């Protein structure tokens, strides 16, 4: 796999608590979860830049709610 | 650009012997030129043969409309969408693009977990048994699926992968790859959805090693 570079990340206690909870829930290390978040962030940015909107759809009711990106 | 390359082997169907090939962890201009200059004309001739033989359109290659240049251009630079290709005999033998963020596990016990979703995977026309008898090389599809599993493991997704299969490939994913068939997906043109759990992935990799 591609070579990796190292960085130090400073998080507040609350941010670290969320990172740890999500990592455990998704069976990922903290590093893997943040790498995944970066990939997702890039996808969202690219979609928004090309004029798309971001929606969440309720699977049962099919109700859509736009996520406001200001 | 540094291209990550892994040595692999395909089976030369005519001789029955394994031949050295390369798995590229990228799709480059070289592959797109092969697609335009080698795959498309060959596919066109193969479809002409099918038409002249009276084969119904439903049995023509279902990926015949895929435009790899457009697909690659649309996903250029996206971390979430790496591409893979296989080279043998100086020509591209197969290509695959995956997505690592937009799909989650659906199988019981894996729901909501991350997986590598295979967006597009295609074999060169001369390697497809439905178009060429005999096909030139075997093993392209398995190597590409194994690459998706390896990426999934590298991302800590534990080998989970998922895909919607074109009908002509259902048997390959169910039997050769040992993926779980979750049936026709009404949200995806009725294509069947297949998923590989971490356990399925281990079994698939072990099967490849024993060959």
Interface residues (C-beta under 8 A of the other chain):
Chain A: X1 X2 X26 X27 X28 X29 X32 X35 X36 X38 X39 X40 X42 X43 X46
Chain B: X4 X25 X78 X79 X80 X100 X101 X102 X112 X113 X114 X154 X155 X156 X158
